[in-house]
Amino acid sequence: MGGTGFLAKDGMSSTDPKQPKQTGPKTTGDDRLPGDPDRETLVERMIRVDHAGEFGAARIYEGQLAVLGRHPVGDTIRHMAEQEKKHLAAFDELIVERHVRPTLLSPVWHAAGFALGAATAAMGERAAMACTVAVEDVIQEHYAHQSEQLGDDEVELRELIDEFRAEEIEHKETGLAHNAEATPGYRVMSEFIKTGTRAAIWLSTRI
């Protein structure tokens, strides 16, 4: 018989599951479900939340440097802070270029980010690094999800997010290398900070 399919048990023609599916270029929002935002709204939300996230991360490191800046670990924190400033500058540009409204919660993240950084740094170097590990773990997961959603129509944005994700992973690994997990109450602290970070992401995406 002609054709490229085979007869299934019910007699219906079917595509050979061993053959790779032929797909065209992926477009952002292709995998949206009913009720999900349209492509434009999806990208706007990504830029808004990433801008807010990098702003908050920069403030966390500023808080840590206010306490530990003159300690031996200060240079390590300063290096990570500089990378976060670079991330923030990139999203500052995207906010303007794409005409995206920044989150209305920026004043909250300005205060909360610095307070979190300073408070954990006041508990010691390991606690500061535990904060870094928790925050960066959530952010890198968030970036990974965004990268999967972006299609070939948003290559530059996807590559930017992938680049920044690699640096967030680097920050997480730096924290672990500085014995973050040896912090007293590490697991409780980590889960508390992760929960707060996820809540901040959810709110900044929408508000």
Secondary structure, 3 states (H helix, E strand, C coil): CCCCCEECCCCCEECCCCCCCCCCCCCCCCCCCCCCCCHHHHHHHHHHHHHHHHHHHHHHHHHHHHHHCCCCCHHHHHHHHHHHHHHHHHHHHHHHHCCCCCCCCHHHHHHHHHHHHHHHHHCCHHHHHHHHHHHHHHHHHHHHHHHHHCCHHHHHHHHHHHHHHHHHHHHHHHHHHCCHHHCCCHHHHHHHHHHHHHHHHHHHHHC
